[in-house]
Amino acid sequence: MNLSKRLTFTFVSLMIIPVVLAVASCIFLVVYDDPQISRQLVVEAIWILIIVLVAFDIMLTTWVNKGVFLHIRELNKAMEDIAGGDFDHVLDSEAVDGEISELFASYEDMRLKLKDATEDRLKEEATNKELISNITHDLKTPITSIKGYAEGILDGVADTDEKKKRYIRTIYDKTKDLDRLLNELTYYSGIDSNKIPYTFHRINVGDFFADCIEEVGMDLGNRNIKLNYENLLEPGTRIIADPIQLRKVIDNIIGNSVKYMDKPEGQIDIRLLDAVDSVRIEIEDNGKGIAAKDLGKIFERFYRTDASRNSAQGGSGIGLSIVKKIVEDHGGYIWATSKEGEGTCMHFVIRKYSEDNEVGKEDTPIEQ
C-alpha cells in the first residue's frame, strides 16, 4: 500500500474509534434500566470493545511506523551522511513502493549528482594546484637565468662584445619562455571557461604557412635547428580557420619539438598534404621521440613524459592539450606517431573550404 493510502486508512481508522465508543455509550444508556440485560454484561462488552480498539490502534501504529516513519528516519540518516560529506549511503528504491519509492529514487538521483559534482570539484582543485606548481617551478628557471645574466652584464663579467651579445641573446630567449608560460596559463583559463576567442577567416593555406615558415625559420636557425618545408597542395587551397589560433598550434608543436630536441643538429620538417576534402599538416622532428606507453596520453592536460622536470625540458604540461582543443574547435583532429631515439611526427587535419567564392575573399571574416 502506498503512502497516501496508508495515511488515509490510518486517519479514517482513528476517526472511527471515538464514534464506536460513542455508540457503545449510547447502547449502555439505553439498556441500563432494562431488567432483562445484565449491567455487568454491558460493562464487560464495553471493556472488550475498548481492549479490541486499543489492540487495533497498537497494530495500526506499528504498521504505519514500519511503513512510513521507519523509511523517513532512514532517509533522514542518509541526508545527514550527505551533509557530513559521505555520498556512499545508498537507498534502494526497489525495496519499497509508492511515494516512498519515488522519494528514495529522488534521493539517489540527488546523491549521484552531488557525488559527481564533488569529485569533479576535487579533481579541478587538484589540477589547479598542479598547474600552479608547474608554472611556479618553470617560472623560476628563466627568472633565475635572466637575473644571473643581467648581473653578469652589470658586474662587467661580459667584458667583450661577443659575450655581451650572447648574454643579451640568452636573456631574450628566457623572456620568450616566460611569455610562453604566461600565454599557456591564459589559454588554460580560456579552455576551462570555453572562452577561447575565435575569428574565423577563409585563408590560403600555402600563403599562411609560407609566412609562418619565414618567421619560425629564423628562430630555429639561431638554435641550430634546420627547417624543411614542403607544400604538396594545389595552389589556392583554402580552409576556414582563425589564423591567430592556428599559428598558436604551429608554435606549440614546434616549441615542443625544440624542447625535446636531443641531437647536435636538429631538424624539423613541415609538410602540407592533400587528403581529398581535407588538408593534412605534418610537423616532424628528429628529437628524442616518445615512448609507446606515453603516446596516447600526450594530449592530456598536465601530462608530461619527463618526470625529472629539469630546466631544459620544463613546461606546464598543457601545451598539447591547447593544441588539441584548438584543432578540434576548427572541426579537425590531431594525433601523433613516434619512435624513441628517432623523433616524433604530429599530424592534424582540417577540412578544406570548398564553396565557390569571388576572388579576393580569403580574408573575409566568418562568424563562429
PyMOL commands that set and color helices and strands:
alter all, ss='L'
color gray80, all
select helices_A, chain A and resi 3-31+39-83+93-95+98-154+161-192+205-222+243-259+292-295+311-313+319-329
alter helices_A, ss='H'
color red, helices_A
select strands_A, chain A and resi 200-204+225-231+238-241+266-275+278-285+333-339+343-351+365-366
alter strands_A, ss='S'
color yellow, strands_A
deselect
rebuild
show_as cartoon
